[in-house]
Each structure stands twice: as structure tokens, then as C-alpha cells.
Amino acid sequence: MQVHFVMCRHLPNQLRTVFFAVIALAMVWLRAEAADNGVAQTPLMGWSSWSSSGEGISEDKIKAEADAMATSLKSFGYTYVNIDAGWDKGYDENGRRKTDLSKFPSGMAALADYVHGKGLKLGIYLIPGIEDDLLKDNPTILGTSQTIQDIVDKGKVGNTLGKNYAIDFSKPGSTEYIQSCVDLLASWGIDYIKMDFVGPGGGKVPADDREEIKQWMAAIKKNGHPIWLELSNSLKFKEVETWKANSNGWRIEGDIEDYHSTNHSLTSWAKASRRFKDAVEWVGQSGPGGWNDMDSTEIGAGDKDGLTLDERYSVFTFWCICCAPIILGPDLTNLDSTDLGIITNAEVIAIQQAGIPAKPISTAGESQVWKVENPDGSCYVALFNLGQSSAHVSVSWSKLNLTGPMAARDLWSHSDLETMDNELSAQLESHACKLVKLKPPTH
């Protein structure tokens, strides 16, 4: 369902009341279509270890990142400290992943306690399926007489990375195995799971993990501990109803990191800007319970971001107006001061947290216009120049479904602009943007 907010400032007060009541009921219906596991009423804000650290993570490293987030970013809404690949080593006697104690000597539960003590949340990384080593060990599934070999389908690959065997959920013990994994993570205090290489989607080989994802969400709900389940990567759009019903976020693209950078930059404009095209198909799918995920927001390392200053403004603007999760990739203990100002712009963050994703007004060329329609009759309009040279970007009131003069506020300069009569326009440098709030002027 898509809820279209309309301009209603000219309606009588009684009709406005009815209008907003109808919208409220529509939003309740929208939430019923999405995952209902107690999280994701607003888009996530946090950090992930992958971009800056890869598998070179440790207990001390994660604690330092949590300390930095609590000090500089928590007050702006950043709360999730997410550990990506490299945290685990081996399996316990029931086939559940164990923490690598050489990296995390205190254990994951103790680390979760530390992070929670900062008023933050802790996330970890998993991939679907059964690994070959686990299959060979063949432990007994907790609370059952079945073993891991009893629930595996050796004829199907377990994920799009091509490493694991699929689980056959028609076999006894399979549901119990997933439940035991969720129960263990919940007992540690884990608040977020990134499930990577989920198919149908991107990766190296075709795979179908839809049933396993359904089982993970069912197990999360049964346990009762609020765990955010995020799916990665390049999920197939045709399965969007499955992703919406059984997860809290789904990656619409591949990795944003520039793994071939010669100067170790986190990303590149070529990597980041492809989201402007790919996001169009997913418009209307985000809402309370689950959000379109465009991957990490690689802003914070200054020149090592891999983006020009104008590009950083455009990336953060686009992620926020699309209500995508803001998952920072850089080292939080060494943030660039200019970048810190970008990622803590409260006026821009407020758009993301309001949870009303933008809709495209014009995306045919290198000049793009996106609009967020607010229920009070105001709107946010973002102009983007995706081209290689300076360009004049404009949009008329008729395209924006506006009439009459509009008061305008520039959200990046934090300044009120002159009243605009019939269009919004700007001369933008290459890859630059303008983000403005428009509303009827008050007299």
C-alpha cells in the first residue's frame, strides 16, 4: 500500500480532522503489512564495522566505537553498533555459532552489556544455511533427537555466496534449530542481525532463502526479544512482499565500498550514485516495520570517504529523504570535523526519522528532483545534479502539486530564503544538491 499525503491546508477544520484520522488508519494498515516484531518503527541509525575494519575487529575496537558513538552521535539518534563478519569461530555442542574468544575474550554477552550500558544496541552478522564443517561435526539440535545432518538438503545451496547447504524446513528439527540460534543470540542481548548473501538476490550463485528468512523472523517473534533483522544484498524486487513481511530492512543494492580503490577510500561516487537509479523501483515499499536499505553511509573520514564535499552532502541528503537506514562506515573514533557536521544535521536527520520516504518528481536525466510530502501540508524538495558539470536544476509548482507563494528554508545552510512564487531552482555544481523545506507563508 502507498499512502499519498495531499495538500489539505484549504480544508475546513472539521474535514482536516477526518482527513488525518483516515491517514492514521491507513498507516496502521500499512504497518500490518510489514514485519511486526517490535522494532523499526523509524529507520535505523548506527554504525557497522565492515567498511573501516573488515574482519580486523576486536572487543577493544568495538568498545571504542561504542564510546565514540555515545559521546558524539547518540544525541542525534545513532544507537546501533553493528559487528559485521569475523566475530565468530566454530560451533557449540548444538551447532550454534560461537564467539571468537581470541577477538572477544569477555564473550558477546559481556560486550552487549557494555554497549547497552552506553544506551546503545549491539548487532552481529550471519549468513543463511549450514556450513560444511558443521555438517561434518553433526551435533544434536537443542531440545530434539535430530542432528544437523537430519535437516540439510545437500542438493540446494544455502546462500548466494555458494558456501553453505540449504536447510529443509519440512524435516523435523529444522524449525527448532533456528529457534535455538535466535534464543542464544537473545540471551546474549543481541539487538540486530545482518543476514548476508540472502537469495533471491545478489551474490555469486542463485539461491532461495525465503523460507529460512521466514523461520528467523518467526523465531524472533516467538522469543520476544526485539531483534532487528536486516537482509543483504541486492534483494530481488519481485520478492518484496516476502522481505517486508519477514524482515526490518532489505538491501536494494550491492556493497557500497570501493574495494579497488588505490588510496584506500571507503567508496566512490560511481558506487554511491547508482542508488539514485535503483531506488526508484523501490519507492512506496518502505514504512514502519521495514525500510529500503541503500547500504552504509560512507561519510566521516574526510578525504578518505572517496567523495567530494558536494557528493557527501548529496549522499546524506538522498539517504535521509529516502528514509534509508543511516549506517556509518568510517572509524567513529577519528571523525572528520566537516563530515561530523554533515552526519549530525538535525534538520536533515528529522526527515529520515519522520519515516515518510521521498517520491521522484523527475529522474529521467542527470538533474533529479525528489519530494517528501508532509501531513501538515509542507514538503521537502531535493534537487540533485548528477552530471559532470555545473547545471541549472529547477522544478515548477505544478510538478510539485503546489499553488501560491511558498516560504522556503534551506536545510543545509539553516537559513530562511525569500518567499518563492512558482518554482524552486538552483545552479548546482557537479554532484551537488539543494534541500529545501516549502510551506505556505504565515501572516
N, C-alpha and C positions, 0 to 999 in steps of 0.2 A: 504493500500500500504506500502511496505517496500522499503526504498532506501538503496542500498548496495554500500558504498563507496569502491572503489578498489584502489590498488596501481597504481599510474599513473606517478611516477617520471621519468620513462624512455620514456614517450611520448614526441614527438616534441612539441614545444611551441604552435604551431597553434592547434594541437589536444587537448592539455591541455585546451585551451580556450574554444573549443567546448565542451569538457567533462564537465567543470564546468558550462557552460551555460545550458546543459542538466540537470545537478543536480539541478540548481536553479529552472528550470521549474518544475522538479519533486517535489521539496519542496513546490512550490506554489500549485500544485495539492494536495499534502498531506494536506496542511492547509485547502483546500476547503472541505476535508472530515471531518474535526474536527469542533468543535463549533467556530463560528465566532462572538464573542461578545466583541471584543476589548481588551481582556486580555489573559494571559497565553502563550505569545509567548516564554517565558522561564519558567522553573519550579519555583514554588513559594518558597520563603524563609521567615520564620517568626516564630511565637510562638503561642501556644494555652494554654488556662488556665486550661484545664481539668486535665492533669497529676499531676500538683503540687497543684491545688486548688479545684478541683471538683466543686461543686456548691457554695463553700465558696468564692465567688467573690464580688467585690465592686468597686465603682468608683475610690477610692483611690488606690486600688490594681492594677487596670488596668493602671491607670496613672503612677504608679511606674514602672510597667513592660515596658511601652512605654518609659519612661525616660531612663531606663537601656538599652533598645534596641537602642535608638538614640545615646547614649553615646558610647557603646561598640561594637555594631553589625551592625548598619546601613551601615557603610562604606564598609562592606563585602557583602552587598546585602540583609540583613534581613530587611523586611519592613512591614510585616503583623502582626498585634496584634489581635488575634482572641479570642473572648469570646465564650466559649462553653456553655453547659447547665446551667440554673439557672439565666439568665439575665432578664426573662420576668415574668409578673404576670397579669393574666386577659386579657380582650379584650376591644377594644374601641367600639364605637357605631356602627361600621361597621364590627365587627368581626375580627379585626386585632390585633395581639399581642401587648400588652403594656409593656413598660419598668417597671421593679420593682423599684419604686422610693425609697424604703427603702434601696436598694443597690446602686442605681444610682440616687441620688437626683437631679442632674442637668439635667437628661434626656440623651438619647442616642445621640441626635444631638449635644449637647454641648460636650459630650465625643469625638465624631467623630471630632469635630473642634479642640479639644485639641490634639488628635493623629495626625491629618493632619498638625497641626502646628509644629509637630516634623519631618515632612517629611515622615510620616508613613501612613499605611492604617489600617482600622478597620473592623473586621469581627464578625459575630454573628452566632448563632446556631438555627436550626429549625428542625422539623420533619414533614413528609407529613400527610395529612388527616385532619379531623375535630374532635376535642376533644368533649367528651360527654357534658361537661359544656357549651361549645359554642353552641352545638346543642340545648340544653335546653333554653338558652338565646334567640336564634333565631333572631339575629339582621338583619337589612336590608343591603344588599350588596351595597356598594357605587356606585352611578350612575345608579341604577336599581330599579325595584319594587320587585325583588326577595329577599327571605330571605335565611339564611344558610340552613334551612330545605328543601328548594326547590332544592338544588344542591347535597344533600347527598344520597349515596347509602348505606342504612343500612345493606344490605346483603353482603357487602365486607369490609374487614379490611383495614385500611388506611396506615399501615406501618408494618414492620416486628417486631416491639415491641409489636404490638397487641392492642394498646390503642385506636386508632382513627378509625373513619369511612372513607371510601373512598369517593372521590368526583366523581360524574358522569359528565363528561365533554360533554355529549350530551345534558345536560339540560341548559336552559338559565340562565345566571348569573354566571356560573361556571368560565368561562374564565375571566370575569370581576372581580371576587373575587381575583383570583391570581394576576391579573394586579394591583388591588388596594393594595395588600400586597407589591408587588415589588415597586410600586410608593411611598409608605410610607417609606420603607427602603431606597430608593434612596434619598428621601427628607431629611432623617437624615444624609446622607453621608456614608452609609454602602458600603464597598468595597468588601465584601466576605461573602458568605453564605455557611455554612456547613449544608447540608441536611442529617440527620442521619436516620438510620433504613429504608433505601430505598430498595425496593424489585423489582425484584427477587434478593435475596442476603441473607446475614446472618441475625441473629436475632432469635426471639422466635417463630414466626409463619410465614407461607408463605404469601407473599403479592406481588402485582404487581403495582408499582408506575410509570411505564414508561410514561403513558400519563400525569401524574401530572408533572413529570420532564420536559417533552417537553413543557408544559404550562409555567413553571417557566422560562425556557430559552427563550421562545418566548416573555414573558413579559419583561424580562431583555433587550432583543434586542429592543423591542418597546419603552421602557423608554429611553434608550440611555445612562444611567449612567453605566460606566464599573464596573460590579459586577462579581467577580469570583465565580462560582457555583461548589462546591465540594460535591461529593456523598460518603456516608458511609453506611454500611461497608460490606466487603466480597461480593462485587457485582459479579453477575454471569457472567462468561466469555462469555457465548453464547449470551449475550445481549450487547457485547462490542460496536457494531456499534451504538446502541442507546445511550450508555454512551458517546461515542466520539462525536456524533453529538449534544448532548444536555447538556454537562457539560464540565468543565475545568479540572476535576480530579476525579478519582474513586478509592476507597479503594479496594485493591485486597485481603485484609486480615481482621481479626477481630482486636480488641483492642490490642495494644502492652503492655499496663500497666499490671503489675503483681498485681492483686487485692488481692491475697492471700499471699503476702509477709509478713513474720513475722517481718522484720525490716524496713518496710515501703519503700522498694526500689521501684523505678519507674517502672522498668521492670526486665527481666531476660534473660539470653542467650537463654533459651528454647523458650521464646516468640519471641525474635528478630530474631533468626536464622532460623525460619520456612519460613521467607521471601525468603531465598536463593532458596528454592524449589519452592515456589508458584510463584515467579517472572518469572520463565522460560516460563510458559504458555502465559504470557502477553507480551513477547518480541515482538517488532515490532508494538505495539499499541500506544505507546507514540509519541508525536510530538507537534509542535507549535499548540496551541489551547487546548490541553488536555494531562494529564500525569498520568501514573500509580502511585498510592499513596500507600505507604507501612506503613502509619501512622506515629506518632510522632517519632522524633529522640531524644531518652531519654539520651542525653549527656549534662552534665553541672553541675550536683550535686555531682561529685566526687564519693565517696564510695556509696552514696545513688542512683546512677544510676542503680545499680543492675548488672553492668557489670564490668569485669576486664578491666584493661587498654588496653590490646591487643584486647579485644572484642569491646571496644569503637572505636578503630581505624578501625576494620573490619566493624562495623555497619556504620560508617560515610563514609567509602570508598564505601561500597555497595550502599548506598542510592545515593551517588553522581554519581557513574558510571552508575547507572540505571536512572539518571535524575528524581528521585522521588522528590516530594516536601520535603524540609527540614523544618519541623515544630517542633521547640524545645519544649520540655515538662517541663523542670525544671524551678524553680524560677530564673528569669534573674537578680534579684537584689542581688543574692548571688551565683554567678557562681564560680565553682572551677577553679583555675588558669590553671591547666593542661588541663582540659576539654575545657577551653576557647581557648587554643592553637589549639585544635583539630577542633573545630567548626569555627575557623577563618583562617584555612589554605587556603590561596588564590589560590594556585596551584590546590588543590583538588576541591574547590568550582568552579573554572573555568570549570572543566569537566561537572559538573551539569548544569551550566548556558549556556554552549555551546549547550545543548539540543540534543546531539547525544547519545541515550541510548546504553549501552553495550549489546553485544551478548554473549551467553555462548559458550565457546570452549570445556569445559569439566566440567560436573556436575554430573557424574554418581556416584562418591564416595564421601568420606569426603574431598578430595582435589579438589578444584574447580578453574577453570581458566575462566576469562571473559575478553573481548576485546572491546575497543572503537575505531572505525576506523575514523580517521580524514580526511577531504577532501584534506589536503596538503600532504598526504602520510605517516604521522606519526600515531602512535597509542598509546593508553594507555592499559596496560595489568595489571590485578589484579590477584594475586594468593591468595587463601584462604585455610587455614587448619581448617576445621570444626570439626575435630576429637578431642578426649580426650587426646591425647599425641602428642609429637613433631613429625613432619613429613617433609620429603623432597618433595617439590612440584616443578614441572618443566613443561615446555611446549616448544616444538620444533618450529623452524621457519616454518617448513612445515605445522604444525597445525595452525599457525598464518597467513599463506599465506604471509610470508616474505622471502626475499632472501638477501644474502650477510651480511656483518657486520652491526651492528646497534649501534649507540650512545644511551646511556641509562641515564636516570635521575630518581633518587628515589624521589618521591614527598612528602614523609613524612620526610625524613632527609634533604630535599632540597640540595641534593648533586649529582654531576655528577659521574657516575660509569664508570668503564672500558668498552671499546667497546666490544660488545658481538658478537660472530661469528655465532652461530647456535641454541642457546636455552636460555631461561630465567629460572633460578632455584633459590630456596631459601630453607633453613632449617627454618621452621616456628614452633614456639611453639603452643600449643593448642589454637585454636580460633584466631590465629594471621593472618596477611595478609602482602602482599608486593604490592606496587603500583608503577609502573614504566612507564615512557614515552620512547618509542622507535622511533628513526628516523634515516635515513641514515646519516652517519657522514659527516661533512663538511670538505673540504680540503683547 
